[in-house]
């Protein structure tokens, strides 16, 4: 008869997995440990390399589509631009949740490596594309193979103790928002270099034949550098516990248990069964607070990515259509100013604001303050000179700062709505869902913009209707932050001991 009370079988206390990669970095999440600055720095680099390709092409997309000669008139450019703008998110929608599942099974690091490789390869293909379908398919494939956002968010949570988890999530959210703000400036500055800098890039040169390759190539080189850093210096955090690798009091688990018989209590079996159920993909679908938080996050992302495309299309469109007649360099200047202002906001304002208000209130109030800013934009086309640039810079900086605040806070809501062991699948779900909304954003935004260019009406004439519709989506996001849509419980993170 085997004594079930023997300490020999106290697996929780004695069972050790020396080969488990997650256990090897467990010291990073011990209470009282400092934030893992080295790992978080690499996370920021990976997120930046992933975020930059998302929206860098918007300043030159209008001209890229024009040069493809697929439209009968300039008024139709917005339709095709919308399709290309949506392709990346369509691909990520199709595969995002699968990458989350893969990261839970095989590890976070392989998914990060695959995502960085996809940036390196498909970004170059997009830069040399000279037909609509080549550009569309390269962006679609980039989205399909780039599934690192969800696993990276889970990774940032796993390398931080409870007290530092907001820092980990903030690093991901901040770098994502900053990358999406700075990247259009890169596209605006570096696109069509032979036209802007003829003394450096002569006629017939590589960048004259492929006028949109330079910004793509720069982002690919950055992805390659970050890929090497990730492979060499970023540890795996996934816990892989196998009995054949386990030890008990210095002996292998299998040999130790054979000495007294392989006995497992019904309590342990039930615990394992419950854990498997909670780790299944269906468990996250049944989590109402998570689904509510994901919906807020998706709506926020939809109007943010639609704004990025609409702003660039509006700024470069002719004044006769209500635009600003800007060049890609002008758009790059505005977005660079907005990016610098947003960075200062992130460094000095977001953390204390989020700490005082909480993620729900931060999301809600940031969206509310965004409304009047969106409705100001179409009236700026009546201005010129210093007054135009001054008001445009102030409006763009404020709008982008509020967008990043909303995005960061809504990411906190998602991670607060699940237990730590469910974050991989939860973030995979959010990535797939948000990719669908981001795919709808540019497609709908481009179609609405093209329609507004040819629309004649005394009610919300020209581009006023575009920014009004964008504001209506923001208003929906505000409503979704109230109960019964979003429960107050997601203001605080969940802990295992509270199950």
C-alpha positions as CSV (number, residue, x, y, z in Angstrom):
1,X,0.0,0.0,0.0
2,X,1.5,3.3,-1.0
3,X,1.3,6.2,1.4
4,X,-0.2,9.1,-0.6
5,X,0.9,11.5,2.1
6,X,4.6,10.9,1.5
7,X,6.5,14.1,0.7
8,X,8.1,12.2,-2.1
9,X,5.1,12.9,-4.3
10,X,4.7,16.5,-3.3
11,X,5.3,17.5,-6.9
12,X,4.5,21.2,-6.4
13,X,7.4,21.5,-3.9
14,X,9.9,19.1,-5.3
15,X,9.4,18.7,-9.0
16,X,11.9,20.6,-11.1
17,X,12.3,21.0,-14.8
18,X,15.9,22.0,-15.5
19,X,15.4,22.0,-19.3
20,X,12.3,24.2,-19.3
21,X,13.1,27.5,-21.0
22,X,10.4,29.3,-19.0
23,X,11.8,28.1,-15.7
24,X,15.3,29.4,-16.7
25,X,14.0,32.9,-16.8
26,X,11.6,32.6,-13.8
27,X,13.9,34.9,-11.8
28,X,12.6,37.8,-13.9
29,X,9.1,37.5,-12.5
30,X,10.0,37.1,-8.8
31,X,8.2,39.6,-6.6
32,X,10.6,42.5,-5.8
33,X,12.8,41.9,-8.8
34,X,13.6,45.0,-10.9
35,X,12.1,45.4,-14.4
36,X,13.9,43.3,-17.0
37,X,15.2,46.3,-18.9
38,X,17.4,44.3,-21.4
39,X,14.5,42.0,-22.4
40,X,12.1,44.9,-22.6
41,X,14.5,46.8,-24.8
42,X,14.6,43.9,-27.2
43,X,10.8,43.7,-27.1
44,X,10.6,47.3,-28.0
45,X,12.9,46.8,-31.0
46,X,10.9,43.8,-32.2
47,X,7.6,45.8,-31.8
48,X,9.1,48.7,-33.7
49,X,10.3,46.6,-36.6
50,X,6.8,45.1,-36.7
51,X,4.9,48.4,-36.4
52,X,6.8,50.4,-39.0
53,X,5.7,48.4,-42.0
54,X,2.0,48.8,-41.1
55,X,1.5,52.4,-42.1
56,X,4.7,53.7,-43.6
57,X,3.4,53.6,-47.2
58,X,0.3,55.8,-46.7
59,X,2.1,59.1,-47.7
60,X,3.1,57.7,-51.1
61,X,0.2,55.3,-51.7
62,X,-1.7,57.8,-53.7
63,X,1.2,58.3,-56.0
64,X,2.0,54.6,-56.1
65,X,-1.5,53.7,-57.3
66,X,-1.4,56.6,-59.8
67,X,1.8,55.3,-61.3
68,X,0.2,51.9,-61.8
69,X,-2.2,53.5,-64.3
70,X,-5.1,51.4,-63.3
71,X,-7.7,54.2,-62.7
72,X,-9.6,56.1,-65.3
73,X,-9.5,59.3,-63.2
74,X,-7.7,60.5,-60.1
75,X,-11.0,60.3,-58.2
76,X,-10.8,56.5,-58.3
77,X,-7.3,56.3,-56.7
78,X,-8.8,56.1,-53.2
79,X,-10.6,52.8,-54.0
80,X,-7.5,51.0,-55.1
81,X,-5.4,52.6,-52.3
82,X,-8.0,51.2,-49.8
83,X,-7.6,47.7,-51.1
84,X,-3.8,47.8,-50.8
85,X,-4.1,49.4,-47.4
86,X,-6.4,46.6,-46.2
87,X,-4.3,43.7,-47.5
88,X,-2.0,43.4,-44.5
89,X,-4.8,43.3,-42.0
90,X,-6.7,40.8,-44.1
91,X,-3.7,38.5,-43.9
92,X,-3.2,39.0,-40.2
93,X,-6.9,38.4,-39.6
94,X,-6.7,35.0,-41.4
95,X,-3.7,33.8,-39.4
96,X,-3.5,35.8,-36.2
97,X,-5.2,33.4,-33.8
98,X,-3.2,30.5,-35.3
99,X,0.1,32.2,-34.5
100,X,-1.1,32.6,-30.9
101,X,-1.8,28.9,-30.7
102,X,1.6,28.1,-32.2
103,X,3.3,30.3,-29.7
104,X,1.5,28.6,-26.8
105,X,2.7,25.2,-28.1
106,X,6.1,25.7,-29.5
107,X,7.2,29.0,-27.9
108,X,7.1,32.8,-28.4
109,X,10.5,33.1,-29.9
110,X,9.9,31.0,-33.1
111,X,6.9,33.2,-33.9
112,X,8.8,36.4,-33.4
113,X,11.6,35.1,-35.7
114,X,9.1,34.2,-38.4
115,X,7.4,37.6,-38.1
116,X,10.7,39.5,-38.5
117,X,11.7,37.4,-41.5
118,X,8.3,38.2,-43.2
119,X,9.0,41.9,-42.7
120,X,12.4,41.6,-44.3
121,X,11.2,39.6,-47.4
122,X,7.8,41.0,-48.2
123,X,8.7,44.6,-47.6
124,X,11.3,44.5,-50.3
125,X,8.8,42.8,-52.7
126,X,6.3,45.6,-52.0
127,X,9.0,48.2,-52.7
128,X,9.7,46.8,-56.2
129,X,6.0,46.2,-57.1
130,X,4.8,48.0,-60.2
131,X,1.4,46.5,-60.5
132,X,-1.6,46.5,-58.3
133,X,-1.7,42.8,-57.7
134,X,2.0,42.6,-56.8
135,X,1.6,45.3,-54.2
136,X,-1.7,43.8,-52.9
137,X,-0.3,40.2,-52.6
138,X,3.0,41.3,-51.0
139,X,1.0,43.1,-48.3
140,X,-1.4,40.2,-47.9
141,X,1.4,37.7,-47.4
142,X,3.2,40.0,-45.0
143,X,0.1,40.0,-42.9
144,X,-0.3,36.2,-43.1
145,X,3.2,35.4,-41.9
146,X,3.5,38.3,-39.4
147,X,1.7,37.0,-36.3
148,X,4.0,38.3,-33.6
149,X,1.9,41.0,-32.1
150,X,-0.2,38.7,-29.8
151,X,2.8,36.5,-28.8
152,X,4.9,39.5,-28.2
153,X,2.3,41.0,-25.9
154,X,2.1,37.8,-24.0
155,X,5.9,37.7,-23.8
156,X,6.0,41.2,-22.3
157,X,3.7,40.1,-19.6
158,X,5.7,36.9,-18.9
159,X,9.0,38.5,-18.3
160,X,7.6,41.0,-15.8
161,X,6.5,40.4,-12.2
162,X,2.9,41.5,-11.3
163,X,4.1,45.0,-10.1
164,X,5.9,45.6,-13.4
165,X,3.4,44.1,-15.9
166,X,1.9,47.5,-16.7
167,X,5.4,48.5,-17.8
168,X,5.7,45.5,-20.1
169,X,2.3,46.1,-21.7
170,X,3.1,49.8,-22.0
171,X,6.4,49.1,-23.8
172,X,4.5,47.1,-26.4
173,X,1.6,49.6,-26.8
174,X,3.9,52.6,-26.8
175,X,6.3,51.2,-29.4
176,X,3.4,50.0,-31.5
177,X,1.7,53.4,-31.4
178,X,5.0,55.3,-31.9
179,X,6.0,53.1,-34.8
180,X,2.7,53.6,-36.6
181,X,3.1,57.4,-36.1
182,X,6.7,57.7,-37.1
183,X,6.5,55.2,-40.1
184,X,4.5,57.5,-42.4
185,X,7.1,60.2,-41.9
186,X,9.8,57.7,-43.1
187,X,7.6,56.9,-46.1
188,X,7.0,60.5,-46.8
189,X,10.7,61.5,-46.6
190,X,12.2,58.6,-48.6
191,X,9.7,57.9,-51.3
192,X,10.5,59.0,-54.8
193,X,14.1,60.1,-53.9
194,X,15.1,60.6,-57.6
195,X,12.6,63.4,-57.8
196,X,13.4,65.0,-54.5
197,X,17.2,64.6,-54.5
198,X,18.3,64.4,-58.2
199,X,21.8,65.4,-57.4
200,X,22.2,62.1,-55.4
201,X,19.9,59.7,-57.2
202,X,20.4,60.2,-61.0
203,X,17.9,59.3,-63.7
204,X,17.9,55.6,-64.5
205,X,19.3,54.6,-61.1
206,X,17.8,51.8,-58.9
207,X,15.7,54.2,-56.9
208,X,14.5,56.0,-60.0
209,X,13.3,52.8,-61.5
210,X,11.7,51.8,-58.2
211,X,10.7,55.1,-56.6
212,X,9.1,53.5,-53.5
213,X,11.9,51.0,-52.7
214,X,14.0,53.1,-50.4
215,X,11.7,53.3,-47.4
216,X,10.8,49.6,-47.8
217,X,14.5,48.7,-47.9
218,X,15.3,50.7,-44.8
219,X,12.6,48.9,-42.8
220,X,13.8,45.5,-44.1
221,X,17.3,46.3,-43.0
222,X,16.0,47.3,-39.5
223,X,14.1,44.0,-39.3
224,X,17.2,42.0,-40.2
225,X,19.2,43.7,-37.5
226,X,16.5,43.1,-34.9
227,X,16.2,39.5,-36.1
228,X,19.8,38.9,-35.2
229,X,19.4,40.5,-31.8
230,X,16.3,38.4,-31.1
231,X,18.0,35.1,-32.0
232,X,21.1,35.8,-30.0
233,X,19.8,37.6,-26.9
234,X,16.1,37.1,-26.3
235,X,15.3,34.2,-24.0
236,X,12.2,31.9,-24.5
237,X,9.5,32.2,-21.8
238,X,7.2,29.4,-22.6
239,X,7.1,26.7,-19.9
240,X,7.6,23.2,-21.3
241,X,7.1,20.7,-18.5
242,X,7.7,17.0,-19.5
243,X,8.0,14.2,-17.0
244,X,11.0,12.8,-18.7
245,X,12.9,16.0,-18.1
246,X,11.7,16.5,-14.5
247,X,13.7,15.7,-11.3
248,X,12.7,15.1,-7.7
249,X,15.3,15.6,-5.0
250,X,18.1,15.4,-7.6
251,X,16.8,12.2,-9.3
252,X,14.7,12.0,-12.4
253,X,11.0,12.1,-11.8
254,X,10.3,8.8,-13.6
255,X,13.0,6.9,-11.7
256,X,11.9,8.4,-8.4
257,X,8.2,7.5,-8.9
258,X,9.1,4.0,-10.0
259,X,10.5,3.3,-6.6
260,X,7.1,3.7,-4.9
261,X,4.7,3.2,-7.8
262,X,3.3,5.6,-10.3
263,X,0.5,7.2,-8.2
264,X,-1.4,10.3,-9.0
265,X,-4.2,11.6,-6.9
266,X,-7.6,12.3,-8.3
267,X,-7.2,15.9,-7.1
268,X,-4.1,16.3,-9.4
269,X,-6.0,14.7,-12.3
270,X,-9.0,17.1,-11.8
271,X,-6.6,20.1,-11.6
272,X,-5.0,19.1,-14.8
273,X,-8.3,18.6,-16.6
274,X,-9.5,22.1,-15.4
275,X,-6.3,23.7,-16.5
276,X,-6.6,22.2,-20.0
277,X,-10.1,23.4,-20.3
278,X,-9.1,26.9,-19.3
279,X,-6.2,26.9,-21.7
280,X,-8.4,26.0,-24.7
281,X,-9.2,28.5,-27.3
282,X,-13.0,28.2,-26.5
283,X,-12.3,29.5,-22.9
284,X,-11.3,32.9,-24.2
285,X,-14.4,33.1,-26.5
286,X,-16.6,32.5,-23.5
287,X,-14.9,35.3,-21.4
288,X,-17.4,38.2,-21.7
289,X,-15.1,40.8,-20.2
290,X,-12.3,39.8,-22.6
291,X,-14.7,39.9,-25.6
292,X,-15.9,43.4,-24.5
293,X,-12.3,44.6,-24.1
294,X,-11.3,43.3,-27.5
295,X,-14.3,45.1,-29.1
296,X,-13.1,48.4,-27.6
297,X,-9.6,47.7,-28.8
298,X,-10.8,46.8,-32.3
299,X,-13.0,49.9,-32.7
300,X,-10.1,52.1,-31.5
301,X,-7.7,50.5,-34.0
302,X,-10.2,50.8,-36.8
303,X,-10.6,54.5,-36.6
304,X,-6.9,55.0,-35.9
305,X,-5.7,53.2,-39.0
306,X,-8.5,54.8,-41.1
307,X,-7.4,58.2,-39.8
308,X,-3.8,57.5,-40.8
309,X,-4.8,56.7,-44.4
310,X,-7.4,59.4,-44.7
311,X,-5.1,62.1,-43.3
312,X,-2.4,61.3,-45.9
313,X,-4.8,61.0,-48.8
314,X,-6.5,64.3,-47.7
315,X,-3.3,66.1,-47.3
316,X,-1.9,65.3,-50.8
317,X,-5.2,65.7,-52.6
318,X,-5.7,68.9,-54.6
319,X,-7.2,71.9,-52.9
320,X,-10.0,71.9,-55.5
321,X,-11.2,68.7,-53.8
322,X,-10.8,70.1,-50.3
323,X,-7.3,68.8,-49.7
324,X,-4.0,70.7,-48.9
325,X,-2.0,69.9,-52.1
326,X,0.9,68.7,-49.9
327,X,3.9,66.8,-51.2
328,X,4.9,63.5,-49.6
329,X,7.7,65.5,-47.8
330,X,5.1,67.9,-46.4
331,X,3.1,65.0,-45.1
332,X,6.3,63.5,-43.6
333,X,7.0,66.8,-41.8
334,X,3.6,66.9,-40.2
335,X,3.8,63.3,-39.1
336,X,7.3,63.7,-37.8
337,X,6.2,66.6,-35.6
338,X,3.2,64.5,-34.5
339,X,5.5,61.6,-33.7
340,X,7.9,63.7,-31.6
341,X,5.0,65.2,-29.6
342,X,3.5,61.8,-29.0
343,X,6.9,60.5,-27.8
344,X,7.1,63.2,-25.2
345,X,3.5,62.5,-24.2
346,X,4.4,58.8,-23.7
347,X,7.5,59.5,-21.7
348,X,6.0,62.0,-19.3
349,X,2.2,62.0,-19.3
350,X,0.7,58.6,-20.2
351,X,1.8,56.5,-17.2
352,X,0.7,59.0,-14.5
353,X,-2.6,59.6,-16.3
354,X,-3.3,55.9,-16.6
355,X,-2.3,55.3,-13.0
356,X,-4.7,57.9,-11.7
357,X,-7.7,57.3,-14.1
358,X,-7.3,53.6,-14.7
359,X,-7.5,52.0,-18.2
360,X,-11.3,52.3,-18.7
361,X,-11.4,56.1,-18.0
362,X,-8.2,56.7,-20.0
363,X,-9.7,54.9,-23.0
364,X,-13.0,56.7,-22.7
365,X,-11.7,60.3,-22.1
366,X,-9.1,60.0,-24.8
367,X,-11.7,59.0,-27.3
368,X,-14.1,61.8,-26.2
369,X,-11.4,64.4,-26.7
370,X,-10.6,63.0,-30.2
371,X,-14.0,63.9,-31.5
372,X,-13.7,67.7,-31.9
373,X,-10.2,67.3,-33.3
374,X,-11.4,65.2,-36.2
375,X,-14.1,67.6,-37.1
376,X,-11.6,70.5,-37.2
377,X,-9.5,69.0,-40.0
378,X,-11.6,69.7,-43.1
379,X,-11.8,73.4,-42.2
380,X,-8.0,73.7,-42.2
381,X,-7.9,73.5,-46.1
382,X,-9.2,77.1,-46.0
383,X,-6.0,78.3,-44.4
384,X,-2.5,78.7,-45.7
385,X,1.0,79.6,-44.6
386,X,2.2,79.7,-41.0
387,X,-1.3,79.7,-39.6
388,X,-2.1,76.4,-41.4
389,X,1.1,74.7,-40.3
390,X,0.7,75.9,-36.7
391,X,-2.8,74.6,-36.3
392,X,-2.2,71.5,-38.3
393,X,0.8,70.6,-36.1
394,X,-1.1,71.2,-32.9
395,X,-4.1,69.2,-34.1
396,X,-2.0,66.3,-35.3
397,X,0.2,66.1,-32.2
398,X,-2.9,66.2,-29.9
399,X,-4.8,63.7,-32.0
400,X,-1.9,61.2,-32.2
401,X,-1.2,61.5,-28.4
402,X,-4.9,60.7,-27.7
403,X,-4.8,57.8,-30.1
404,X,-1.8,56.2,-28.5
405,X,-3.3,56.7,-25.0
406,X,-6.5,55.0,-26.1
407,X,-4.6,52.1,-27.7
408,X,-2.3,51.5,-24.7
409,X,-5.2,51.7,-22.2
410,X,-7.3,49.3,-24.3
411,X,-4.4,46.8,-24.4
412,X,-4.3,46.9,-20.6
413,X,-8.0,46.1,-20.6
414,X,-7.5,43.0,-22.6
415,X,-4.7,41.7,-20.4
416,X,-6.6,42.5,-17.2
417,X,-9.6,40.4,-18.4
418,X,-7.8,37.0,-18.3
419,X,-5.5,35.0,-16.1
420,X,-1.8,35.1,-16.9
421,X,-1.8,31.6,-18.4
422,X,-4.5,32.6,-20.9
423,X,-2.8,35.6,-22.3
424,X,-1.2,33.9,-25.3
425,X,-4.6,32.8,-26.7
426,X,-6.3,36.0,-25.6
427,X,-3.8,38.2,-27.4
428,X,-4.0,35.9,-30.4
429,X,-7.8,36.4,-30.4
430,X,-7.3,40.2,-30.1
431,X,-4.8,40.3,-33.0
432,X,-7.1,38.3,-35.4
433,X,-10.1,40.5,-34.4
434,X,-8.3,43.8,-34.6
435,X,-6.8,42.8,-38.0
436,X,-10.3,42.4,-39.4
437,X,-11.3,45.9,-38.1
438,X,-8.0,47.3,-39.4
439,X,-8.7,45.7,-42.8
440,X,-12.1,47.3,-42.8
441,X,-10.7,50.7,-41.8
442,X,-8.5,51.5,-44.8
443,X,-10.9,49.9,-47.3
444,X,-13.9,51.8,-46.0
445,X,-11.8,54.9,-45.5
446,X,-10.4,54.8,-49.0
447,X,-13.9,54.2,-50.5
448,X,-15.5,57.0,-48.5
449,X,-12.7,59.4,-49.4
450,X,-13.0,58.6,-53.1
451,X,-16.8,59.0,-52.9
452,X,-16.4,62.3,-51.0
453,X,-14.0,63.7,-53.6
454,X,-16.8,63.6,-56.3
455,X,-19.7,64.3,-54.0
456,X,-21.6,67.6,-54.4
457,X,-23.8,68.6,-51.4
458,X,-24.5,71.6,-49.1
459,X,-24.7,69.2,-46.1
460,X,-21.2,68.2,-45.0
461,X,-19.6,69.1,-48.3
462,X,-16.4,67.6,-49.6
463,X,-14.1,66.0,-47.0
464,X,-16.2,67.2,-44.1
465,X,-18.3,64.1,-44.5
466,X,-15.2,61.8,-44.3
467,X,-14.1,63.2,-41.0
468,X,-17.6,63.3,-39.7
469,X,-18.0,59.6,-40.3
470,X,-14.7,58.9,-38.7
471,X,-15.9,60.8,-35.6
472,X,-19.1,58.7,-35.6
473,X,-16.9,55.6,-35.2
474,X,-15.0,57.2,-32.3
475,X,-18.4,57.9,-30.7
476,X,-19.2,54.2,-30.9
477,X,-15.9,53.5,-29.1
478,X,-16.8,55.8,-26.3
479,X,-20.2,54.1,-25.8
480,X,-18.5,50.7,-25.7
481,X,-16.5,51.8,-22.6
482,X,-19.6,52.0,-20.5
483,X,-21.5,49.3,-18.7
484,X,-23.1,46.9,-19.6
485,X,-20.7,46.7,-22.6
486,X,-17.5,46.9,-20.5
487,X,-17.5,45.6,-16.9
488,X,-15.6,47.6,-14.3
489,X,-13.7,44.5,-13.3
490,X,-11.3,44.9,-16.2
491,X,-9.8,48.0,-14.6
492,X,-7.6,45.7,-12.5
493,X,-5.5,42.7,-13.5
494,X,-6.5,39.2,-12.7
495,X,-4.4,37.0,-10.5
496,X,-4.3,33.2,-10.2
497,X,-4.9,33.3,-6.5
498,X,-8.3,35.1,-7.1
499,X,-9.8,32.2,-9.1
